[in-house]
Amino acid sequence: MDDWQSVRKAAEAAGVARNSVAKWVKLGLLKGKPATLGHIKATLVSVAKVKELAKERKPGRPAKKRG
């Protein structure tokens, strides 16, 4: 369970933005587990998977297609 952290903590560990990790979960690129931490509902993600995906994804917006 040590590898599974909240989206915020996993993003900090991987050096990416929290919003990026949340978007990757929404797009299905990362698997998230729902959890309750105290009275807060959170999503847990694998830190190793976040780091792996962060290496693959380029930061910023995709280039416009000219045509």
Backbone torsions as a table, in degrees:
resi	resn	phi	psi	omega
1	MET	NA	-12.7	-177.0
2	ASP	-64.5	-31.5	-179.1
3	ASP	-73.8	-24.6	-178.6
4	TRP	-87.4	119.5	-179.2
5	GLN	-130.3	168.6	175.6
6	SER	-65.5	161.7	-179.2
7	VAL	-56.6	-42.4	-178.7
8	ARG	-63.4	-48.0	-178.3
9	LYS	-68.6	-38.0	178.4
10	ALA	-65.6	-39.4	178.6
11	ALA	-64.7	-42.7	177.7
12	GLU	-61.1	-43.0	-178.4
13	ALA	-65.8	-33.4	-177.8
14	ALA	-90.9	-12.1	179.7
15	GLY	77.0	31.9	177.2
16	VAL	-123.6	170.4	-179.8
17	ALA	-75.9	146.1	178.3
18	ARG	-59.3	-38.3	-179.9
19	ASN	-63.9	-34.0	178.3
20	SER	-64.4	-45.0	-179.9
21	VAL	-64.4	-42.3	178.3
22	ALA	-62.1	-38.8	179.1
23	LYS	-66.7	-40.4	179.8
24	TRP	-63.9	-35.4	176.6
25	VAL	-66.9	-44.0	-179.6
26	LYS	-62.8	-38.1	-179.9
27	LEU	-77.7	-9.5	-180.0
28	GLY	86.7	9.7	178.7
29	LEU	-77.7	-24.2	176.9
30	LEU	-125.5	145.1	176.2
31	LYS	-92.9	129.9	179.3
32	GLY	-115.6	145.6	177.0
33	LYS	-112.5	126.1	176.3
34	PRO	-70.2	142.5	179.9
35	ALA	-149.8	158.6	175.6
36	THR	-115.2	118.6	178.0
37	LEU	-109.8	99.4	-174.0
38	GLY	71.1	-117.7	177.8
39	HIS	-107.9	8.6	-177.8
40	ILE	-103.7	132.9	174.9
41	LYS	-87.5	126.7	-175.5
42	ALA	-131.6	167.2	174.0
43	THR	-114.4	129.3	178.2
44	LEU	-100.0	138.6	178.2
45	VAL	-132.1	157.8	179.0
46	SER	-77.8	125.1	-179.5
47	VAL	-63.7	-40.0	179.9
48	ALA	-61.8	-41.1	179.4
49	LYS	-68.4	-36.8	178.4
50	VAL	-64.1	-45.5	179.0
51	LYS	-62.2	-41.0	179.4
52	GLU	-63.8	-44.9	-179.2
53	LEU	-69.7	-33.8	179.7
54	ALA	-64.2	-32.0	178.2
55	LYS	-69.7	-33.7	-177.0
56	GLU	-78.7	-36.3	-172.2
57	ARG	-86.7	132.5	175.5
58	LYS	-80.5	140.1	176.5
59	PRO	-73.4	151.8	176.6
60	GLY	95.0	-177.2	-177.7
61	ARG	-83.3	152.0	175.5
62	PRO	-67.5	152.2	-180.0
63	ALA	-68.3	146.3	177.8
64	LYS	-70.7	143.4	176.6
65	LYS	-87.3	128.8	179.4
66	ARG	-96.8	137.9	-178.1
67	GLY	-166.6	NA	NA
